[in-house]
Amino acid sequence: MQIGVNGSSLKISGNHAEQALSGKLLSELYDLLKRGYPIYSGDVEYAIRILRADHNVDLKDIFLDTVYVSAHKRIISPKSLNQKAYIDAIRTHDIVFGIGPAGTGKTYLAMAMALAALMKNQVTRMVLCRPAVEAGEKLGFLPGDLAEKVNPYLRPLYDALHDMVDFDRARRMLERGTIEVAPLAFMRGRTLNDSFIILDEAQNTTSEQMKMFLTRLGYGSKAVITGDITQIDLPSGKLSGLKEARTVLANTEGIRFIYFNERDVVRHRLVQAIITAYESFNEGTATTDSGD
């Protein structure tokens, strides 16, 4: 396919399918620009992925669905069909599971939705938690008291928070308890009303921890559980609470599962290639093992 410029006109040459896709892509991107949406190079790639997956999609319905505007005036919105389905599910369901590989926006979009709900006074508190599971380094060997030991596990949540809210405002909200960041173990025995609760890295919960977390939900609250079942750090033979929940809660009314894949990756383009390469390698290994 080739695109040529003739004055103020564009000429697209190629097969019929390529011409149709390119024409729709350029037309809809131009429409987004006219509506004031700032298009970056990454947005073009995301738009191509979306239209290749579903040629009938209107890009405006996805890119202009603003979830939150960060402290740096950056618009946070979905960049794929699954991301759009994810935020729509969070709006309409009290418990949503986002399952898929790294870089697909599972936790980031959930945090943006939580902040938006907080700013609109739809909830009074935002709770972010993670299981403190070692990935090769034992907690006991880390220096400091308990709070200092678990802080490295919570660092990614703080990073995402400070990307959306300026540092001083985030600090004030953390000091007041409007935003709470804590290890999953700190949730035991609590009932969380009027809260937006996010459990990150849920693949590293045990069956008991997952049940404990899900039963913390109080009146007027939402919970979003995110994880990647291909990166489980639990001891060998220990069942992941996230994997079990997929089976136990699959048909439970009011709970929605959204599954992401490599086409939803919104990090560096190599992240998508890495995920695809590992999936192909693992599939090949499984085939070889089954043939022995």
WOZISUL-V172398 format. One record per residue. PSI is psi in radians with two decimals (999 if undefined). Layout:
# WOZISUL-V172398
[[PSI] [PSI]]
This chain:
# WOZISUL-V172398
[[2.47] [2.54] [2.12] [2.69] [2.27] [1.62] [-2.10] [0.16] [2.66] [2.42] [2.11] [2.17] [2.52] [-2.97] [2.96] [-0.76] [-0.72] [-0.71] [-0.76] [-0.79] [-0.79] [-0.73] [-0.79] [-0.71] [-0.89] [-0.71] [-0.76] [-0.60] [-0.69] [-0.68] [-0.68] [-0.73] [-0.72] [-0.49] [0.07] [0.17] [2.19] [2.02] [2.16] [2.94] [-0.66] [-0.60] [-0.60] [-0.76] [-0.75] [-0.71] [-0.71] [-0.77] [-0.77] [-0.85] [-0.54] [-0.60] [-0.64] [1.81] [-0.34] [-0.04] [2.48] [2.01] [-0.51] [-0.61] [-0.39] [-1.02] [-0.52] [0.09] [1.37] [2.14] [-0.80] [2.63] [2.07] [3.01] [-0.43] [0.28] [0.40] [2.27] [2.18] [2.03] [2.87] [2.62] [0.16] [2.93] [-0.72] [-0.62] [-0.68] [-0.78] [-0.61] [-0.89] [-0.56] [-0.69] [-0.71] [-0.62] [-0.56] [-0.15] [2.61] [-0.41] [2.17] [2.35] [2.25] [1.95] [2.24] [3.12] [2.98] [2.59] [0.15] [0.09] [0.26] [-0.97] [-0.69] [-0.83] [-0.65] [-0.72] [-0.67] [-0.72] [-0.69] [-0.77] [-0.70] [-0.75] [-0.65] [-0.79] [-0.50] [0.11] [0.49] [-0.42] [2.84] [-0.14] [2.58] [2.15] [2.16] [2.24] [2.77] [2.59] [2.40] [1.40] [2.30] [2.48] [1.09] [-0.25] [2.19] [2.43] [-0.67] [-0.40] [-0.14] [2.54] [2.79] [3.14] [-3.04] [-0.79] [-0.71] [-0.54] [-0.69] [-0.26] [-0.70] [-0.53] [-0.43] [-0.15] [-0.75] [-0.53] [-0.72] [-0.71] [-0.82] [-0.68] [-0.81] [-0.29] [-0.41] [-0.52] [2.40] [2.67] [-0.82] [-0.72] [-0.72] [-0.74] [-0.76] [-0.72] [-0.61] [-0.70] [-0.65] [-0.26] [0.10] [-0.60] [2.27] [2.30] [2.10] [2.71] [2.67] [-0.62] [-0.45] [-0.12] [-0.31] [2.36] [-0.03] [2.72] [2.12] [1.82] [2.63] [0.77] [2.69] [1.97] [2.31] [2.19] [1.98] [2.75] [0.72] [-0.25] [-0.32] [0.28] [2.62] [2.99] [-0.75] [-0.70] [-0.71] [-0.79] [-0.75] [-0.81] [-0.85] [-0.49] [0.12] [-0.25] [2.17] [-2.95] [2.44] [0.36] [2.76] [2.63] [2.36] [2.23] [2.17] [2.62] [2.92] [1.87] [-0.03] [-0.04] [1.12] [2.23] [0.19] [2.74] [2.62] [2.34] [-0.13] [2.15] [2.31] [2.29] [-0.50] [-0.76] [-0.69] [-0.71] [-0.57] [-0.64] [-0.83] [-0.69] [0.14] [-0.64] [0.35] [2.14] [2.40] [-0.12] [2.36] [2.40] [2.24] [2.25] [2.23] [2.78] [-3.02] [-0.40] [-0.21] [0.00] [2.26] [0.40] [-2.84] [2.48] [-0.47] [-0.41] [-0.76] [-0.75] [-0.66] [-0.80] [-0.77] [-0.74] [-0.75] [-0.68] [-0.76] [-0.72] [-0.79] [-0.67] [-0.70] [-0.70] [-0.74] [-0.68] [-0.75] [-0.75] [-0.70] [-0.34] [-0.19] [999]]
